[in-house]
Amino acid sequence: MWWKQKIIDSPKTKAIAYYRHSAQDRQENSIPIQKEQVGKFARENSIHLIRELQDEGKSGLSTEWRDGFNKLMELVKNRSVDFKYVLVLDVSRWGRFQDIDMSAYFRGVCKVYGREVVYTKIGFSQG
């Protein structure tokens, strides 16, 4: 029946997920655990993951050598890729930049292109 069907063709319900696990991180930050938790958040909020990117064994101190993160930023800037959210388990998975302004900078780039970074442990911002 049409009223029971979920419509997932709106950019407001699409997301790209990003996962990062460095060699020094604890097991609870593993990629499979992040995928499980971010996936659960997406399902609970009727968000369709159109792509998942990851950096395994990479430090979050910079974006150097983080191919998954750099690909994510390319997709963020590509207006022909139709999605609203970037889902990340928490801010430490986004990055552990030495300069905290760098974390804000990359979130700001997402915002300029109409994308919202959502740390799924916290949920959606109220603003």
N, C-alpha and C positions, 0 to 999 in steps of 0.2 A: 504494500500500500504506500502511496506516495508520501503520506504524512509521517510515516515511520522511517523513511529513508534519510540518512545523513547526507547533506550536501557538502562535499569537500573540494569544490572548485573555486572557492573564494581565496584570494591571497591572504586574507585575515586568518585563515585556518591552516596555513602551510608554514613549515619551519625547516630549518637545517639544524641538525644537532652537531655539536663539537665536543670531542672527548680528548683529554690529554692525561697521560700517565708517565711520569718520569721514573727512571731506574731507581731513584731513592725513595719514591713514594711507598706508602703502606699499601697492603693488599686491598683495603676497603676503597681505594681510589683506582682500582684496576679498570681497564676499558670495559670488560663484560659487566661489572657492577654499575658503572656509569650508564651504560646502554640500558640496562634493566630499569634503573631509577628514572632516567630521562624519558624512556619509553612509556613508563607508567604515568608520568606527569602528562605526557602528550595525549595518551588515551583518555585520561580523566578529564582533560580539557578540550577534547575533540579536535586535537591538532594533528594534522597529517605530516609526518616526517618525509620530506621529498628527497633528502640526502643526509648522510652521516659522514662526518670527516673526523679524522683522529690523528694524533701524534703520539706514538708509543716510544717510551724511553727518551723523551725530550724534555729538557729543562724549560720552565716557563719564564726564565729571567729575561728573555728577549724573544723576538720572532725569528731570529736566525735559525735555520735548520728545521723550523716548524712548518713543513710543507702543507700539512692539513690546515693549519691556521691561515697561512698565506693564501691557500686556495679558497678558504672561506671568505677572506677579505675581497678576493677577486669576484666571487659570486655576489657578495653584498653590493659591490659597485656596479654589477651588471644588471641594469634595469630590465632586461628581457627575462631574467630569472624571477619567477613569480612566487614570492614568499614574504611573510611579515616578521617572523620570529627567528632568532638564533637561540637555541636552547643549550644551556651549559649547566652541568650539575651545580657548581658553585664558583665563586670568584677565583678560587685558587686553581681551578681547571682552566679558566680563561687565561690566566697568567700570573706569575709571581714577579712582576716587573720590579726592578730596583727602584724605579721612579714611579710612584703610584699614579702620576699624571698620565703615564703611558697606557695604563688600563683604561682610564677615562677617555683618552684620545681615541682608542680603537672602538670603544662604545659610542663615542661621538660620531665617528665615521659611519657606523651602522645607522645611527639616528638621522644623519644627513641624507642617507639613501632610503629612509622610510622603514628601516628594520629596527626591531626592538630586541635587545639582548635580555634574556630571561634566565636568571639563576634559579633552577627548578627547586632547589632546597628552600628558597625564600618565596618564590611565586611571582606573580605579576606585580609591578609597581602600581601604586594607587594614584599616581600623578598623571 
